[in-house]
Amino acid sequence: MRSTQHRTVDADGLEIFYRHAGDPRQPALLLLHGSPSSSHMFRQVIEPLAQCAYVVAPDLPGFGFSSAPPADAYAYTFANMADTIAAFTEAIGLDRYYLYVNDFGTPVGYYLATRHPERIGGLIVQNGNAHEAGLGPDWDAPKAYWADPSPANRAKLPEWLNFEGTRNTYLGGLPERLKALYPPELWHLDWERMNRPGHIGIHFQIFSDYGAHVARFPAIADYHREHQPPCLLLWGRHDPFFELEEIMAYSRVLDALEIHVFDGGHFLLETHHRECVGLIERFIRDVEAGRFAEKGTA
């Protein structure tokens, strides 16, 4: 069925909300959103991509409409969230899939990929960081906090877990000509979800665990080098969080890699969903037909 459906499924005791469309007999495409968004960020691409794939977009634990248990009842680490999403894929019958990752969905996705590389048909990375090259000087304070989570280092972190920080995730770094393309309900919806009792603490715990993702960069490089997953890299060049140097870091290890840089931001699909749909559709068809590996880096 091409029309997007909205469901909730139990995944090891957590209720995971997800959007899906397409024929389950087609190659599966698992879409993992970033922060502070949810599967809502994929609303414009799910049905178009259902022409070539069975498209599944869950809300990560603590985000959107999925369960958000208190932090003393659930460990908000990327490794644990990956366990939950792995249980989710098993609950809905996904055993092999293409993996789209963005922002905080990237650590979750790479745990899935490194644990079970045989399940990954290919990677679609959209403004998702997996190399030191992508972390510019604005990450110095977070790095210091991850190394020593003292009150003094926490005090040096910028204030971002608020309404303005949520808005800046969408508009930060964008030239004025692009800001007008982003509807304000995006950050209002995210902030409504994030501002529920206890959720600011949950999101800070998730941020704190990003240091563990950074520490895994060598393991991710080993995964790239050993398994050489076909990779489509989609990038908004005005991303305020991840440097453009990240793009070339992917190209130094992966043999079958296609790169596209757009005049967009961190949430690229808000401005370039049509272009991205066409590229993703071609990527999946080429990989399934065995053509993508012949193309090399573009």
TORDOVEX-852145 format. One record per residue (C-alpha): residue in three letters; x, y, z. Coordinates in steps of 0.05 Angstrom, whole numbers, padded with zeros to 5 digits, always signed. Last residue first. Layout:
BEGIN
AlaXYZ...
END
This chain:
BEGIN
Ala+00620+00202-00154Thr+00659+00146-00120Gly+00654+00079-00155Lys+00603+00064-00209Glu+00612-00011-00213Ala+00589-00021-00141Phe+00523+00013-00159Arg+00504-00035-00215Gly+00488-00098-00176Ala+00414-00095-00193Glu+00393-00086-00120Val+00447-00033-00112Asp+00425+00005-00174Arg+00351+00002-00154Ile+00366+00026-00084Phe+00410+00083-00108Arg+00361+00104-00162Glu+00304+00110-00111Ile+00350+00147-00062Leu+00372+00197-00115Gly+00301+00211-00138Val+00275+00218-00067Cys+00332+00265-00049Glu+00316+00313-00106Arg+00243+00315-00086His+00259+00323-00012His+00304+00383-00024Thr+00279+00439+00021Glu+00251+00406+00083Leu+00289+00342+00067Leu+00355+00376+00083Phe+00343+00382+00157His+00414+00404+00173Gly+00412+00457+00119Gly+00404+00466+00045Asp+00442+00487-00018Phe+00456+00415-00034Val+00516+00368-00034His+00510+00301-00068Ile+00560+00245-00058Glu+00559+00174-00087Leu+00603+00121-00054Ala+00626+00052-00075Asp+00698+00049-00050Leu+00688+00074+00021Val+00750+00093+00061Arg+00774+00162+00039Ser+00706+00183+00012Tyr+00673+00182+00080Ala+00724+00231+00107Met+00712+00274+00046Ile+00641+00288+00067Glu+00659+00303+00139Glu+00702+00361+00115Leu+00636+00397+00104Glu+00631+00409+00179Phe+00575+00383+00222Phe+00533+00426+00270Pro+00511+00489+00233Asp+00492+00451+00170His+00493+00501+00112Arg+00520+00450+00062Gly+00460+00404+00066Trp+00488+00335+00051Leu+00465+00271+00018Leu+00516+00213+00019Leu+00495+00149-00016Cys+00535+00089+00008Pro+00546+00018-00015Pro+00572-00019+00046Gln+00647-00032+00043His+00647-00089+00095Glu+00718-00085+00120Arg+00736-00012+00109His+00668+00016+00128Tyr+00664-00028+00190Asp+00735-00009+00209Ala+00718+00064+00202Ile+00658+00053+00247Ala+00704+00021+00299Pro+00751+00081+00294Phe+00692+00129+00303Arg+00667+00092+00365Ala+00694+00144+00414Val+00651+00196+00378His+00590+00152+00390Ala+00607+00146+00464Gly+00612+00222+00467Tyr+00542+00224+00438Asp+00521+00193+00505Ser+00517+00262+00538Phe+00469+00285+00484Ile+00422+00227+00499Gln+00426+00243+00574Phe+00410+00316+00559His+00350+00294+00518Ile+00324+00253+00577Gly+00334+00311+00625Ile+00295+00357+00580His+00242+00304+00576Gly+00225+00300+00650Pro+00157+00335+00644Arg+00139+00348+00571Asn+00180+00403+00537Met+00210+00357+00485Arg+00144+00339+00453Glu+00117+00410+00450Trp+00187+00433+00428Asp+00187+00385+00369Leu+00117+00408+00347His+00136+00482+00353Trp+00201+00468+00317Leu+00167+00440+00255Glu+00104+00483+00262Pro+00147+00542+00240Pro+00146+00522+00166Tyr+00216+00523+00136Leu+00221+00554+00066Ala+00228+00625+00094Lys+00295+00606+00124Leu+00323+00590+00055Arg+00332+00661+00027Glu+00355+00685+00095Pro+00418+00642+00092Leu+00415+00581+00137Gly+00467+00568+00191Gly+00416+00555+00245Leu+00345+00550+00218Tyr+00324+00479+00235Thr+00365+00464+00297Asn+00359+00538+00314Arg+00285+00529+00328Thr+00299+00475+00379Gly+00353+00518+00411Glu+00304+00576+00415Phe+00252+00533+00448Asn+00300+00504+00500Leu+00352+00449+00504Trp+00404+00493+00470Glu+00440+00530+00525Pro+00514+00527+00507Leu+00559+00482+00548Lys+00609+00517+00592Ala+00568+00504+00655Arg+00573+00430+00641Asn+00648+00435+00644Ala+00646+00468+00713Pro+00594+00419+00738Ser+00640+00361+00719Pro+00627+00313+00662Asp+00702+00304+00647Ala+00718+00274+00579Trp+00647+00282+00555Tyr+00646+00353+00581Ala+00711+00372+00546Lys+00684+00342+00481Pro+00620+00382+00489Ala+00660+00446+00499Asp+00705+00433+00438Trp+00646+00416+00393Asp+00638+00487+00367Pro+00709+00481+00341Gly+00688+00434+00285Leu+00667+00361+00288Gly+00661+00333+00218Ala+00734+00315+00211Glu+00729+00272+00274His+00688+00222+00234Ala+00619+00190+00237Asn+00572+00250+00229Gly+00502+00247+00198Asn+00481+00302+00152Gln+00444+00253+00108Val+00476+00184+00104Ile+00442+00132+00061Leu+00475+00065+00075Gly+00466+00000+00036Gly+00435-00069+00039Ile+00448-00075+00114Arg+00427-00140+00147Glu+00494-00175+00137Pro+00529-00119+00175His+00495-00143+00239Arg+00528-00111+00300Thr+00565-00058+00260Ala+00503-00038+00222Leu+00455-00034+00280Tyr+00505+00004+00322Tyr+00516+00049+00262Gly+00442+00064+00256Val+00435+00085+00329Pro+00496+00130+00323Thr+00468+00161+00259Gly+00397+00172+00284Phe+00426+00228+00326Asp+00441+00268+00262Asn+00410+00233+00202Val+00410+00160+00181Tyr+00378+00123+00123Leu+00390+00047+00127Tyr+00373-00001+00071Tyr+00342-00064+00099Arg+00349-00137+00113Asp+00312-00177+00167Leu+00251-00132+00176Gly+00193-00172+00205Ile+00153-00120+00243Ala+00173-00144+00312Glu+00244-00160+00289Thr+00254-00089+00265Phe+00227-00063+00331Ala+00273-00108+00371Ala+00331-00078+00331Ile+00302-00009+00345Thr+00302-00024+00420Asp+00373-00051+00420Ala+00395+00010+00379Met+00364+00054+00433Asn+00407+00016+00483Ala+00471+00029+00444Phe+00451+00101+00433Thr+00444+00111+00507Tyr+00380+00132+00542Ala+00380+00076+00593Tyr+00307+00062+00611Ala+00272+00060+00679Asp+00314+00111+00717Ala+00312+00156+00656Pro+00236+00160+00657Pro+00200+00122+00602Ala+00190+00158+00536Ser+00148+00113+00493Ser+00143+00132+00420Phe+00101+00191+00396Gly+00157+00238+00377Phe+00222+00224+00413Gly+00241+00189+00479Pro+00251+00122+00445Leu+00264+00133+00371Asp+00204+00148+00327Pro+00201+00096+00272Ala+00203+00107+00196Val+00191+00046+00153Val+00190+00047+00076Tyr+00179-00017+00036Ala+00217+00003-00025Cys+00214+00025-00098Gln+00148+00062-00105Ala+00145+00070-00030Leu+00198+00124-00037Pro+00144+00173-00061Glu+00100+00155-00001Ile+00153+00162+00052Val+00188+00225+00025Gln+00145+00283+00049Arg+00131+00257+00119Phe+00204+00239+00132Met+00217+00294+00185His+00153+00270+00221Ser+00192+00207+00239Ser+00218+00248+00297Ser+00253+00314+00309Pro+00298+00339+00364Ser+00343+00307+00343Gly+00354+00262+00283His+00310+00212+00247Leu+00323+00139+00229Leu+00291+00116+00163Leu+00292+00041+00150Leu+00284+00023+00077Ala+00261-00048+00060Pro+00270-00079-00009Gln+00202-00097-00037Arg+00159-00155-00011Pro+00136-00110+00046Asp+00098-00069-00007Gly+00097+00005+00008Ala+00083+00052+00066His+00104+00060+00138Arg+00100+00109+00196Tyr+00123+00087+00265Phe+00107+00092+00339Ile+00147+00047+00385Glu+00113+00025+00449Leu+00168+00000+00494Gly+00166-00069+00528Asp+00216-00104+00485Ala+00189-00071+00422Asp+00114-00065+00424Val+00084-00037+00361Thr+00050+00029+00344Arg+00020+00047+00276His+00013+00102+00226Gln+00000+00086+00153Thr+00027+00124+00093Ser-00010+00110+00028Arg+00029+00067-00021Met+00000+00000+00000
END
